[in-house]
Amino acid sequence: MVQSGAMLQYMTFRRVLLVATVQLTTLLFGMTITVVAVVMPQMQGALSATQDQVAWTITFNLVATAIATPITGALAARLGWRNLLLGSVGGFTISTALCGLSTSLEMLVLFRVLQGVFGAPLLPLGQGMLMASFPKHMHALVLMLWGIGGVFGPVLGPIFGGFVAEAIDWRWAFFMIVPFGLVGMLGAWFSLDGKERDAGRRVDWPGYALLATAIGAATLMLNRGQRLDWFESTEIIIEASVCAIAFYLYLVHTVTASNPLFQRELFRDRNFVIGLAMSLLMGMFGYTPMVMFPPLLSDVAGYPESIIGTLLTSRGIGNWLSFVLVVQFTRVSARGCLIFGLVCQAIASGAMAQLDVNITMFDVYWTNVLHGFGFGIAYTPMSVLAFTTLRPHLMVDGSSLFNVMRHFGSVLFISVAIVVLTRSTAQSYSGMREWVSPFNTLFTMPGVSGDWTHGTLGGLTKLSEEILRQASMIGYINAFYLLAATAALSVPLALAFRPVAKPTADGGD
């Protein structure tokens, strides 16, 4: 009761409004990341685009987000929290509306780029503001509240986007976000006073240009590598070379510059540096199942889109369950809570690797609930451990870099998982096809072969489809094994965090 009373004294109207505003803006940004995947077929038909062309609406949005995120800290210091949040939410809302009004693919891609640019500061700025605005003993709670938007946004996007697109039109998947964006602007205006400015800090434009170039080139390379056969493509070689050169020059610049993009003080904090590596890994865990399951359920298991969207909510249920426990668990032992979350994700991913082509809805539900629970139970203590020793003036800077690593981790691992999937599928398909022979006695057993015969064209077609289905399943299984191994191997990194003193309600900031 004493602790609860002590916590309530910090929950002023402005702080409550700030938490609600950050939750809302984070939720909206998360929704726009995944909503496009659901409405892509409609957009493809309406805009007369190929599947490869319409995919640029996702790729360029990711690239724009990745490029714009690193400058968040510097802009926040220069402009102030309120001005940056108002500008970001306003620009994001307008560009989202323009996405819905687009009459050509070129227009849509352009406005998706603007959406990524304006939306990029929302996650790091929101996290940084909350960490700086509340005392340390409340960090676990506010991070949990912040995480609600980040976790449920990508889950709710496909559900509501698919519903309004089916009921009305694909454009309303964007229009539905606009009113909530306007509410977010009002919240930004009333929750912040505009005094959080460092007019003396200059923006390190050379450092930003180098880092943005490296991140943009790396993101393009990872998104297009599999489609272009990696280093067999001149484009991929150029992007890899640009990335390596730009990143090297950025490191040199950071060491020598008087006012680097990210303050060097950040890299002297052991826990924060370990947190950056862990954030990269958590980015890998966050989106990979959400990317892998829709095509698995559609192409291999044959589930309709309406059922798939519903099944994906199971991850959100797991996240919600973690929110009930994570604050108390983090206060008892942040490292222990983090390790427990990683183990849950490893077990869930290992269970996903045991699935077969006859996937039941129960299989999807319980594995995704456990994985979502593990992610939610791990993310908050990981952030607390990484940020608890940082000074308030470094929070937005640190959060910006933190989210850059998480974003890059998701892009990296999704690309690696797709490589494992496609190559495993191709190898398995080739291996199984060798068994198709008139001399294979299996095809003389009607109770086993069924319609999979090699004596007719129709039988060969069905046989080929079944071999591809089985081979694809092997590819997904190998990708899930990779996810499980990565989660398990992350446990030693979690042990490298230096334990922090348990904050108390009356103990410092």
C-alpha positions as CSV (number, residue, x, y, z in Angstrom):
1,M,0.0,0.0,0.0
2,V,2.9,2.4,0.8
3,Q,4.6,1.6,-2.5
4,S,1.3,2.1,-4.4
5,G,0.8,5.5,-2.7
6,A,4.3,6.5,-3.5
7,M,3.8,5.6,-7.1
8,L,0.5,7.5,-7.3
9,Q,2.2,10.7,-6.3
10,Y,4.1,10.6,-9.6
11,M,1.1,10.0,-11.7
12,T,0.1,13.7,-12.4
13,F,-2.4,14.5,-15.1
14,R,0.3,15.4,-17.5
15,R,2.2,12.2,-16.9
16,V,-0.9,10.1,-17.3
17,L,-1.7,12.0,-20.5
18,L,1.8,11.5,-21.8
19,V,1.6,7.7,-21.2
20,A,-1.7,7.5,-23.0
21,T,-0.4,9.7,-25.9
22,V,2.8,7.6,-26.3
23,Q,0.7,4.4,-26.2
24,L,-1.6,5.7,-28.9
25,T,1.1,6.9,-31.3
26,T,3.2,3.7,-30.8
27,L,0.1,1.6,-31.5
28,L,-0.7,3.5,-34.7
29,F,2.8,3.3,-36.0
30,G,2.9,-0.5,-35.2
31,M,-0.4,-0.9,-37.1
32,T,1.0,0.7,-40.3
33,I,3.9,-1.7,-40.3
34,T,1.8,-4.8,-40.9
35,V,-1.5,-3.5,-42.2
36,V,-0.1,-3.2,-45.8
37,A,0.6,-6.9,-45.9
38,V,-3.1,-7.7,-45.6
39,V,-4.3,-5.2,-48.3
40,M,-1.5,-5.9,-50.8
41,P,-3.6,-8.0,-53.1
42,Q,-6.3,-5.3,-53.3
43,M,-3.6,-2.6,-53.9
44,Q,-2.0,-4.7,-56.6
45,G,-5.2,-5.0,-58.5
46,A,-6.3,-1.4,-58.0
47,L,-3.0,0.1,-59.0
48,S,-2.3,-2.4,-61.8
49,A,1.0,-3.4,-60.2
50,T,2.9,-6.7,-60.1
51,Q,3.5,-8.5,-56.8
52,D,7.1,-7.5,-56.9
53,Q,6.2,-3.8,-57.6
54,V,3.6,-3.5,-54.8
55,A,6.2,-5.0,-52.4
56,W,8.0,-1.7,-52.6
57,T,5.3,-0.2,-50.4
58,I,6.8,-2.3,-47.6
59,T,10.5,-2.2,-48.5
60,F,10.7,1.6,-49.0
61,N,8.7,2.2,-45.8
62,L,11.2,0.0,-43.8
63,V,14.2,1.8,-45.4
64,A,12.8,5.2,-44.7
65,T,12.1,4.3,-41.0
66,A,15.6,2.9,-40.6
67,I,17.2,6.0,-42.1
68,A,15.2,8.5,-40.1
69,T,15.4,6.8,-36.7
70,P,19.0,7.6,-35.8
71,I,18.5,11.3,-35.8
72,T,15.6,11.3,-33.3
73,G,17.8,12.1,-30.3
74,A,19.5,15.0,-31.9
75,L,16.2,16.5,-33.2
76,A,14.6,16.0,-29.8
77,A,17.4,18.0,-28.1
78,R,17.3,20.7,-30.8
79,L,13.5,21.1,-31.2
80,G,12.2,19.9,-27.9
81,W,10.0,16.9,-27.2
82,R,6.7,18.6,-27.8
83,N,7.7,20.1,-31.2
84,L,9.2,16.9,-32.4
85,L,6.3,14.8,-31.3
86,L,3.7,17.2,-32.8
87,G,5.7,17.3,-36.1
88,S,6.1,13.6,-36.2
89,V,2.5,12.7,-35.4
90,G,1.2,15.4,-37.7
91,G,3.4,14.4,-40.6
92,F,2.6,10.8,-40.0
93,T,-1.2,11.4,-40.0
94,I,-1.1,13.5,-43.2
95,S,1.1,11.0,-45.0
96,T,-1.2,8.1,-43.9
97,A,-4.2,10.0,-45.3
98,L,-2.3,10.6,-48.6
99,C,-1.5,6.9,-48.8
100,G,-5.3,6.2,-48.9
101,L,-5.8,8.9,-51.5
102,S,-3.0,7.6,-53.8
103,T,-4.1,7.0,-57.4
104,S,-0.8,5.3,-58.6
105,L,1.8,3.0,-57.3
106,E,4.4,5.8,-57.5
107,M,2.3,8.1,-55.3
108,L,1.7,5.3,-52.8
109,V,5.4,4.4,-52.5
110,L,6.2,8.1,-52.0
111,F,3.7,8.6,-49.2
112,R,4.8,5.3,-47.6
113,V,8.3,6.8,-47.5
114,L,7.0,9.9,-45.9
115,Q,5.0,7.8,-43.5
116,G,8.2,6.0,-42.5
117,V,10.2,9.2,-42.1
118,F,7.6,10.9,-39.9
119,G,6.7,7.7,-38.0
120,A,10.4,6.8,-37.2
121,P,10.8,9.1,-34.2
122,L,7.6,7.8,-32.5
123,L,9.0,4.7,-30.9
124,P,12.4,6.0,-29.6
125,L,10.9,9.4,-28.6
126,G,8.1,7.8,-26.7
127,Q,10.3,5.4,-24.9
128,G,12.9,8.0,-24.1
129,M,10.4,10.5,-22.9
130,L,8.8,8.0,-20.5
131,M,12.1,6.9,-19.1
132,A,13.2,10.5,-18.5
133,S,9.9,11.6,-17.1
134,F,9.5,9.0,-14.5
135,P,11.8,7.9,-11.6
136,K,13.8,4.7,-11.9
137,H,11.5,2.7,-9.6
138,M,8.7,3.2,-12.1
139,H,10.7,2.4,-15.2
140,A,9.5,-1.2,-15.4
141,L,5.9,-0.1,-15.2
142,V,6.1,2.7,-17.8
143,L,8.1,0.4,-20.2
144,M,5.4,-2.2,-19.8
145,L,2.8,0.5,-20.6
146,W,4.8,1.7,-23.6
147,G,5.2,-1.8,-24.8
148,I,1.5,-2.3,-25.1
149,G,1.3,-0.1,-28.1
150,G,4.4,-1.5,-29.7
151,V,3.2,-5.1,-29.3
152,F,-0.5,-4.8,-30.1
153,G,-0.1,-2.4,-33.1
154,P,1.4,-5.0,-35.4
155,V,-1.2,-7.6,-34.2
156,L,-4.2,-5.3,-34.6
157,G,-3.1,-3.9,-37.9
158,P,-3.9,-7.0,-40.0
159,I,-7.1,-7.6,-38.1
160,F,-8.7,-4.2,-38.5
161,G,-7.1,-3.5,-41.8
162,G,-8.3,-6.7,-43.3
163,F,-11.8,-6.1,-41.9
164,V,-12.3,-2.6,-43.3
165,A,-10.6,-3.5,-46.6
166,E,-13.0,-6.4,-47.1
167,A,-16.0,-4.4,-45.9
168,I,-15.3,-1.1,-47.8
169,D,-12.0,-0.7,-49.6
170,W,-8.2,-1.0,-49.1
171,R,-7.9,2.8,-48.8
172,W,-9.8,2.6,-45.5
173,A,-7.0,0.6,-43.9
174,F,-5.2,3.9,-44.0
175,F,-8.1,6.3,-43.4
176,M,-9.1,4.5,-40.2
177,I,-5.8,5.6,-38.6
178,V,-6.3,9.4,-39.3
179,P,-8.8,10.3,-36.5
180,F,-6.6,8.6,-33.9
181,G,-3.6,10.5,-35.3
182,L,-5.4,13.8,-34.6
183,V,-6.1,12.7,-31.1
184,G,-2.4,11.9,-30.7
185,M,-1.6,15.5,-31.7
186,L,-3.9,16.9,-29.1
187,G,-2.3,14.6,-26.5
188,A,1.2,15.8,-27.5
189,W,0.2,19.4,-27.1
190,F,-1.3,19.1,-23.6
191,S,1.0,16.5,-22.1
192,L,4.3,18.4,-22.8
193,D,5.4,21.9,-22.1
194,G,8.0,22.4,-24.8
195,K,10.8,23.2,-22.4
196,E,12.9,20.0,-23.1
197,R,15.4,21.7,-25.4
198,D,19.1,21.9,-25.7
199,A,19.5,24.9,-28.1
200,G,23.3,24.6,-27.9
201,R,23.4,21.1,-29.4
202,R,24.1,21.0,-33.1
203,V,22.9,18.2,-35.3
204,D,25.8,16.0,-36.6
205,W,24.7,16.0,-40.2
206,P,27.9,14.4,-41.6
207,G,27.6,11.5,-39.1
208,Y,23.9,11.2,-39.7
209,A,24.4,11.1,-43.5
210,L,27.0,8.3,-43.2
211,L,25.0,6.2,-40.8
212,A,21.8,6.7,-42.8
213,T,23.6,5.6,-45.9
214,A,24.9,2.5,-44.2
215,I,21.6,1.5,-42.7
216,G,19.6,2.3,-45.9
217,A,22.0,0.2,-48.1
218,A,22.0,-2.7,-45.6
219,T,18.2,-2.7,-45.4
220,L,17.8,-2.7,-49.2
221,M,20.4,-5.4,-49.5
222,L,18.7,-7.6,-46.9
223,N,15.2,-7.0,-48.3
224,R,16.1,-7.7,-51.9
225,G,19.0,-10.2,-51.5
226,Q,16.9,-13.4,-51.8
227,R,14.9,-12.1,-54.7
228,L,18.1,-11.1,-56.6
229,D,20.2,-14.2,-55.6
230,W,22.4,-12.2,-53.3
231,F,26.0,-11.6,-54.5
232,E,25.2,-12.9,-58.0
233,S,23.5,-9.5,-58.4
234,T,25.4,-6.3,-59.2
235,E,22.8,-4.3,-57.2
236,I,23.5,-6.4,-54.0
237,I,27.3,-6.1,-54.5
238,I,26.9,-2.3,-54.8
239,E,24.7,-2.0,-51.7
240,A,27.0,-4.2,-49.6
241,S,30.0,-2.1,-50.6
242,V,28.2,1.2,-49.9
243,C,27.1,-0.2,-46.5
244,A,30.6,-1.3,-45.5
245,I,32.4,1.9,-46.6
246,A,29.7,4.2,-45.1
247,F,29.7,2.4,-41.8
248,Y,33.5,2.4,-41.5
249,L,33.6,6.2,-42.2
250,Y,30.8,6.7,-39.6
251,L,32.9,4.9,-36.9
252,V,35.9,7.0,-37.7
253,H,33.8,10.1,-37.6
254,T,32.2,9.2,-34.3
255,V,35.6,8.7,-32.7
256,T,37.0,12.0,-34.0
257,A,34.0,14.4,-34.1
258,S,33.5,17.0,-31.3
259,N,29.7,16.6,-31.4
260,P,28.9,13.1,-32.8
261,L,25.4,11.9,-33.7
262,F,25.2,9.6,-30.6
263,Q,27.1,10.9,-27.6
264,R,30.1,8.8,-26.8
265,E,29.1,8.7,-23.2
266,L,26.5,6.1,-24.3
267,F,29.2,3.6,-25.2
268,R,30.9,3.8,-21.9
269,D,28.0,2.3,-20.1
270,R,28.4,-1.5,-20.0
271,N,24.8,-2.4,-19.5
272,F,23.7,-0.1,-22.4
273,V,26.2,-1.6,-24.8
274,I,25.0,-5.1,-23.9
275,G,21.5,-3.9,-24.2
276,L,22.2,-2.8,-27.8
277,A,23.3,-6.3,-28.7
278,M,20.2,-7.8,-26.9
279,S,17.9,-5.3,-28.7
280,L,19.3,-6.6,-32.0
281,L,18.3,-10.1,-30.9
282,M,14.9,-9.1,-29.6
283,G,14.2,-7.4,-32.9
284,M,14.9,-10.8,-34.5
285,F,12.4,-12.5,-32.1
286,G,9.7,-9.9,-32.4
287,Y,8.6,-10.1,-36.0
288,T,9.9,-13.3,-37.4
289,P,7.0,-15.5,-36.3
290,M,4.5,-12.9,-37.6
291,V,6.2,-12.9,-41.0
292,M,6.6,-16.7,-41.2
293,F,3.1,-17.9,-40.0
294,P,0.8,-16.2,-42.6
295,P,2.3,-17.8,-45.7
296,L,2.8,-21.1,-43.8
297,L,-0.9,-21.2,-42.8
298,S,-2.1,-20.0,-46.2
299,D,0.2,-21.9,-48.7
300,V,1.0,-25.1,-46.7
301,A,-2.0,-25.6,-44.4
302,G,-4.6,-24.0,-46.6
303,Y,-6.3,-21.7,-44.0
304,P,-8.3,-18.7,-45.3
305,E,-7.1,-15.1,-44.7
306,S,-9.9,-14.4,-42.2
307,I,-8.9,-17.3,-40.0
308,I,-5.2,-16.4,-40.3
309,G,-5.8,-12.9,-39.1
310,T,-7.6,-14.2,-36.1
311,L,-4.9,-16.8,-35.3
312,L,-2.3,-14.1,-35.3
313,T,-4.0,-12.4,-32.3
314,S,-2.7,-15.3,-30.2
315,R,0.7,-13.7,-30.0
316,G,-1.0,-10.5,-28.7
317,I,-2.7,-12.6,-26.0
318,G,0.7,-14.0,-24.9
319,N,2.0,-10.4,-24.7
320,W,-1.0,-9.3,-22.6
321,L,-0.4,-12.2,-20.2
322,S,3.2,-11.1,-19.8
323,F,2.1,-7.6,-18.9
324,V,0.2,-8.9,-15.9
325,L,3.5,-10.4,-14.4
326,V,6.4,-8.6,-15.9
327,V,6.6,-5.5,-13.5
328,Q,6.7,-7.6,-10.4
329,F,9.1,-10.2,-11.9
330,T,11.4,-7.4,-13.0
331,R,11.5,-5.9,-9.6
332,V,12.5,-9.3,-8.1
333,S,15.2,-10.0,-10.6
334,A,15.5,-8.2,-13.9
335,R,18.1,-10.7,-15.2
336,G,16.2,-13.7,-14.1
337,C,13.0,-12.3,-15.8
338,L,14.9,-11.7,-19.0
339,I,16.4,-15.2,-19.0
340,F,13.0,-16.7,-18.3
341,G,11.5,-14.8,-21.3
342,L,14.3,-16.0,-23.6
343,V,13.8,-19.6,-22.5
344,C,10.1,-19.3,-23.2
345,Q,10.8,-18.1,-26.7
346,A,13.3,-20.9,-27.3
347,I,10.8,-23.5,-26.1
348,A,8.0,-21.9,-28.3
349,S,10.2,-21.8,-31.3
350,G,11.3,-25.4,-30.8
351,A,7.7,-26.4,-30.6
352,M,7.0,-24.5,-33.8
353,A,9.7,-26.6,-35.4
354,Q,7.8,-29.8,-34.5
355,L,4.7,-28.8,-36.5
356,D,3.8,-30.6,-39.8
357,V,1.5,-29.9,-42.7
358,N,-1.5,-30.9,-40.7
359,I,-1.3,-27.8,-38.4
360,T,-4.3,-27.4,-36.1
361,M,-5.6,-24.1,-34.8
362,F,-4.6,-25.2,-31.3
363,D,-1.0,-25.7,-32.5
364,V,-0.9,-22.2,-33.8
365,Y,-2.5,-20.7,-30.7
366,W,-0.4,-22.2,-27.9
367,T,3.0,-21.8,-29.7
368,N,2.3,-18.2,-30.5
369,V,0.8,-17.4,-27.1
370,L,4.0,-18.8,-25.4
371,H,6.3,-17.0,-27.9
372,G,4.4,-13.7,-27.3
373,F,4.5,-14.3,-23.6
374,G,8.3,-14.9,-23.7
375,F,8.9,-11.8,-25.8
376,G,6.8,-9.6,-23.5
377,I,8.3,-11.0,-20.3
378,A,11.9,-10.4,-21.7
379,Y,11.6,-7.0,-23.3
380,T,10.8,-4.9,-20.2
381,P,13.6,-6.2,-18.0
382,M,16.0,-6.0,-20.9
383,S,15.2,-2.3,-21.3
384,V,15.4,-1.6,-17.6
385,L,18.8,-3.2,-17.4
386,A,20.0,-1.3,-20.4
387,F,18.7,2.2,-19.4
388,T,18.7,2.2,-15.6
389,T,22.3,3.5,-15.4
390,L,21.9,6.2,-18.1
391,R,21.4,9.8,-17.2
392,P,18.1,11.4,-18.1
393,H,19.6,13.6,-20.8
394,L,20.8,10.5,-22.6
395,M,17.5,8.7,-22.6
396,V,16.1,9.8,-26.0
397,D,19.5,9.4,-27.7
398,G,19.9,6.0,-26.2
399,S,16.4,5.0,-27.1
400,S,16.9,6.1,-30.7
401,L,20.0,3.9,-31.0
402,F,18.2,1.1,-29.2
403,N,15.3,1.1,-31.7
404,V,17.7,1.3,-34.6
405,M,19.3,-1.9,-33.4
406,R,15.9,-3.6,-32.9
407,H,14.7,-2.5,-36.3
408,F,17.8,-3.8,-38.0
409,G,17.6,-7.0,-36.1
410,S,14.1,-7.7,-37.4
411,V,15.1,-7.0,-41.0
412,L,18.3,-9.1,-40.6
413,F,16.7,-12.2,-39.1
414,I,13.7,-12.1,-41.4
415,S,16.1,-12.1,-44.3
416,V,18.1,-14.9,-42.9
417,A,15.0,-16.9,-42.1
418,I,13.7,-16.5,-45.6
419,V,17.0,-17.7,-47.0
420,V,16.9,-20.8,-44.8
421,L,13.2,-21.3,-45.8
422,T,13.8,-21.0,-49.6
423,R,17.0,-23.0,-49.8
424,S,15.7,-25.7,-47.5
425,T,12.6,-25.9,-49.6
426,A,14.5,-26.2,-52.8
427,Q,16.9,-28.9,-51.5
428,S,14.0,-30.9,-50.0
429,Y,12.0,-30.6,-53.1
430,S,14.9,-31.8,-55.2
431,G,15.6,-34.7,-52.8
432,M,12.0,-35.9,-52.7
433,R,11.5,-35.6,-56.4
434,E,14.2,-38.3,-56.9
435,W,11.9,-40.8,-55.3
436,V,9.3,-40.3,-58.1
437,S,9.9,-43.3,-60.3
438,P,7.9,-46.1,-61.9
439,F,10.1,-48.4,-59.9
440,N,9.0,-47.0,-56.6
441,T,6.7,-49.6,-55.1
442,L,4.9,-47.0,-53.0
443,F,2.9,-45.9,-56.1
444,T,1.5,-49.4,-56.5
445,M,-0.1,-49.2,-53.1
446,P,-3.5,-47.3,-53.5
447,G,-4.0,-47.0,-49.8
448,V,-0.8,-45.0,-49.6
449,S,-0.5,-43.1,-52.8
450,G,-4.1,-42.0,-53.2
451,D,-4.2,-39.5,-56.1
452,W,-0.5,-39.0,-56.2
453,T,0.3,-41.0,-59.2
454,H,2.8,-40.6,-62.0
455,G,0.7,-42.3,-64.7
456,T,-1.4,-39.3,-65.6
457,L,-0.8,-35.6,-66.1
458,G,-3.3,-34.8,-63.3
459,G,-1.7,-37.3,-61.0
460,L,1.8,-35.8,-61.7
461,T,0.4,-32.3,-61.0
462,K,-1.1,-33.3,-57.7
463,L,2.1,-35.2,-56.8
464,S,4.3,-32.2,-57.6
465,E,2.0,-29.9,-55.5
466,E,2.2,-32.3,-52.5
467,I,6.0,-32.6,-52.8
468,L,6.3,-28.8,-52.8
469,R,4.0,-28.6,-49.8
470,Q,6.0,-31.1,-47.8
471,A,9.3,-29.5,-48.9
472,S,8.0,-26.0,-47.9
473,M,7.1,-27.4,-44.5
474,I,10.7,-28.6,-44.0
475,G,11.9,-25.1,-44.9
476,Y,9.6,-23.6,-42.2
477,I,10.8,-26.2,-39.7
478,N,14.4,-25.3,-40.3
479,A,13.7,-21.6,-40.0
480,F,11.9,-22.2,-36.6
481,Y,14.9,-24.3,-35.4
482,L,17.1,-21.3,-36.2
483,L,14.9,-19.0,-34.2
484,A,14.9,-21.5,-31.3
485,A,18.7,-21.8,-31.4
486,T,19.2,-18.0,-31.5
487,A,16.9,-17.5,-28.4
488,A,18.8,-20.2,-26.5
489,L,22.2,-18.8,-27.3
490,S,21.1,-15.4,-26.2
491,V,20.9,-16.5,-22.5
492,P,24.7,-16.1,-21.9
493,L,24.5,-12.5,-23.2
494,A,21.7,-11.8,-20.7
495,L,24.0,-13.1,-17.9
496,A,26.6,-10.5,-18.9
497,F,24.3,-7.6,-17.7
498,R,25.6,-6.1,-14.5
499,P,22.8,-6.5,-11.8
500,V,21.4,-3.1,-10.8
501,A,20.3,-2.1,-7.3
502,K,16.6,-2.5,-6.7
503,P,15.1,1.0,-6.9
504,T,12.8,2.1,-4.2
505,A,10.0,4.5,-4.3
506,D,11.9,7.0,-2.2
507,G,15.2,6.3,-3.7
508,G,16.4,8.8,-6.2
509,D,15.5,9.3,-9.6
